[in-house]
Amino acid sequence: MEFTLLIPALPLLCFLFLGLAGHKLCPRAAGLVGTLSMALSTALAWATACIYFFATPHAGGYEQIVPMATDWLCFSQRLVISVGVLLDPISVMMLVVITTVSLMVHIYSLGYMEGERGFQRYYAFLSLFSFSMLGLVVAPNIFQMYIFWELVGVSSYLLIGFYYTKPSAVAASKKAFIVTRFADLGFLVGILVLSYYTGTFDLGALTADKGSLVIASTAGASFMGLSVASWAMALIFMGGAGKSAMFPLHIWLPDAMEGPTPVSALIHAATMVVAGVYLVARLFPVYVFAAPDVLQMIGYIGAFTALFAAVIAVTQTDIKRVLAFSTISQIAYMMTALGVSGYGAQEGPGYMASMFHLFTHAFFKALLFLGAGAVIHAVHSNEMAEMGSLRKYMPVTNIVFLIACLAIAGIPPFSGFFSKDEILAAAFEHDKLLFGVLWVVAGLTAFYMFRLYYNIFWGRERQYHHKPHEASWMMLAPLVVLAVLTCVTGFIPFADFVSSDGAPLHTHIEWPIALSGIAVALVGIFAATLLYRRGGDLPDRIAARLGGFYRATSRKFYMDELWMFVTKKIIFRLISTPIAWFDKHVIDGTMDAIGLSAHRSSSAIKGLQSGKVQFYAWIFVVGALVIAIWQLFF
Amino acid sequence: MNILSVFVALPLAMLLVLFLCRTTVQIRTVMVAGASLLLLAAAALVVVFVGERAASDAEMLLVADTVWYAPLNIHYAVGVDGISVLMIVLSAVIVFTGVFSSWNMNREFFLWYCLLSIGVFGFFISLDLFTMFLFYEVALIPMYLLIGVWGTGRKEYSAMKLTLMLMAGSAFLLTGILGIYFTSGGQTMNLVELAGRHIPMMHQYWIFPVTFLGFGVLGALFPFHTWSPDGHASAPTSVSMLHAGVLMKLGGYGCFRVAIYLMPEAAHELSWIFLILTGISVVYGAFSAVVQTDLKYINAYSSVSHCGLVLFAILMLNQTAMTGAVLQMLSHGLMTALFFALIGLIYGRTHTRDIREMGGLMKIMPFASVCYVIAGLASLGLPGLSGFVAEMMVFVGAFAEHDLFHRVLTIVAACSIVITAVYILRTVGKILYGEVFDRHHLGLPDAAWYEKVSAVGLIVCIAALGIWPSAAANIITEGVAPVVKHLTIL
């Protein structure tokens, strides 16, 4: 299985090639180079999946394989960063998801980004991102994970700020990087704590045997009432929460929509933003056995975020922002599923459901974003107000978008239904309150997705400057592929492959819960149909009725204002400006004062060295007299 | 001749040959040839050193000793361990790239430049405290003229301030050296011999702080760092490069080699005072950088923060953190030199360093801008570039000290990585991205070939260190080990 190393290595080579020589190539050639290398990676990833799941003998469960690892840097005798490849069900699944979506985005971008300035740079960054993300998921070592974690952060920064002459894009990229950096600080400290106690970075060692290493090595140690293991895992989760946009660290994701739309599809919908979920899943045994309190907290944070983001999504008018909040909400769904999961065969459906949802979500959310990209390409705007009745102009986009909306709303037989049902069932088993929240969110999701759908493809006819046109085949082909995947992935017997302990899980659809889920989704769809299909002014009147609550929601509950307050007011005005003042006036002032005092005192006494002989003689005589008088009288 | 003396002899020869040069071409030829030879010699030194290291486990290798002044037992004693070898390599790289970044300077400038190099190299090869101090002074004095004559802005003020503050530091240092000389028993200045002796605790209590402070001033230790922003802002490009890239490392190296190595007991007992100061440096420098508007000030405060981390890590007194400290010295030296080279390039064209008066340079000078982004990413610790490895090594090492005091300080210092991101991205966003701010900037040329040599050379080193850190880390570890052993015997 050594060839798996090539899966991340190919995009890296492609990045280096395009980064160094890209400007010498014509744009189309650069795009093709990027796409071809990604296609190779995709083929290899699928081959890996086939070999891993079907051709490797496994008795009773899938095991972790480390086909290759090499020591990269030794911190001390015990703490070694070994870089390599780790294969287990979830990393193989992630390989497939990332390469497939990335390939689709590569192909789509050939059409979408055509004629853009910096086309080569775009493909170089896409390759860099793919490399980093693939390196992240195959990491056998938590420090390797952190390394690639930072690298995806930077690729995301570069891609969000791709249109670097646009101030809003620059600001958004900065915000995304700094917010996630702040979260990564928690991740780093968490790693430091964990590795200090356990003496290893190796994920296999950390998670082996129900996390017994962590439990044994941190036994008895506690800080401020929480056990050290809980602290470490909570801090590590902070990193995951930053990347996966959990409340209150979600603020960067909606702004990240300033990047090109295919980038949003790849990074901010399908792959990078689920890294946090993946991180928790990767360390799952440690969470379950060593820090169950943190896992429970993750469940509640997830549920709150899911609801919070879904409510905001209802009021947004920028189609990409609706999708962004929908992404936050869906990722929170996955987090909640992890939070309600236990370990092993019967307690662990939540884990499987979470990974399943991650898998299906990646395809239909990428489809939604790419579809939205086709729409934006056609009407040159992100605003719902400037769209309507596009079904007449863009029939194919209309159909694939509808499929994706049905999938995310949880209508069978599309993929979202199956994974969402598993999550709801797992939540129902574990915690009725969380189930209730998720159930409401399912309804809201159906509502806002169909609000979006009707506003774009139905509703009022608009006056378009240019007649909107269907996207080119290069953009449509990936849409169709993803639509097909959205239709079929739900039927994959996912529980046979992925489970918290590697052993196949026996699940079946819980019809009462599934039906209740479908019912609430249908209510949402029905409400949206009523309100938005014809495009009347009823929605506006309802909004006016809601008054303050609506305003607060459409302003995203003022979280952006809070962020501005923290950065502008606190970091700039309250900390940095006083420190700079202090440095200039107090510290440097003291140094200047010392210099000045030397200067002053020297000018005060330099008169003594005047060179006037009479003055010297006078001093001499006076001095002699003083001494003489002293000698005589005292 | 010992291979180490080449590093002093070569700049000296360059200096002498420069006297004979008349035309610009001749001057450039001499400088480029000399600097390339230095680089080659440094590469050769690494090879020789690794070979010798495999054969011998003596603390210092390639040792040579000549009596210089017998009555006071002063020797010209040279020798290197892993740390000084890498410091020499760093200096050679920066001297080399500095030549290309000061392409249009005149002969007198390069004369002082060579003298400065002699001082720097001499310092790193010295094993004798006296010659070490001598070379230290040789490195400091030319700075006054280089800034005072060829600088910009308030150059006389800055040059004077820098020189006086550093001189005050060396006054402390001299006191410390004399203290070591007289209290260690035998009349010797040789570092290795001194390490074998024991300085009485009573004396260690005052000598340790005095020497640490003396070197610390050069390492921009809070609150003695204020020479750095003004000095860097006024200095010409290559002087800034050499100063921030190498000279500030003399401080860290000295603290390690003299203060901690010779006075381990005092280091253990008094390190907390300096840990607090360096902890402040790290965070304070970062916050100060956030609101600066002059590119050089931003970078100078960033240096305060990064060099603070060097001293911080040294004071953790354990193997991992100290290795991290040396890596951080290398990393900071390279990336700050790159920063200053690029700032010089930008300033030379736009005639401003104020970030409020620039914008959209990415469109005008793509090459320089991409390099600036890379420097920025290295500075904020992007994996694959040098800064990340160094910082992680420092934090992992520092976290191994398990009492609450060290832990809290480590976490506080780790917060600087977020603040670093804030000021780096703010600068990059303001000057490189956005629309072109000043129409007069539109026709400005991108980097010339010699500036490209300088930038690409540094980037290659930064990336090499970031991608293959274990090469450097293994050499450093062996250099740090004897010092740590010395510390743990207690």
Interface residues (C-beta under 8 A of the other chain):
Chain A: D71 W72 L73 C74 F75 S76 L79 F143 I147 F148 E150 L151 V154 Y157 G161 Y164 T165 P167 V170 A171 S173 K174 F177 I178 R181 F182 L185 L188 V189 L192 V193 S195 Y196 T567 I571 F572 I575 S576 T577 I579 A580 D583 I587 D588 T590 M591 D592 G595
Chain B: M160 K161 L164 M165 P223 H225 T226 W227 D230 Y284 F287 S288 V290 V291 Q292 Q319 T320 G360 M362 K363 L377 L380 G381 L382 P383 G384 F388 V389 M392 M393 F395 V396 G397 F399 A400 H402 T410 I411 A414 C415 I417 V418 I419 A421 V422 L425 R426 G429 L432 Y433 G434 E435 P469 S470 A473
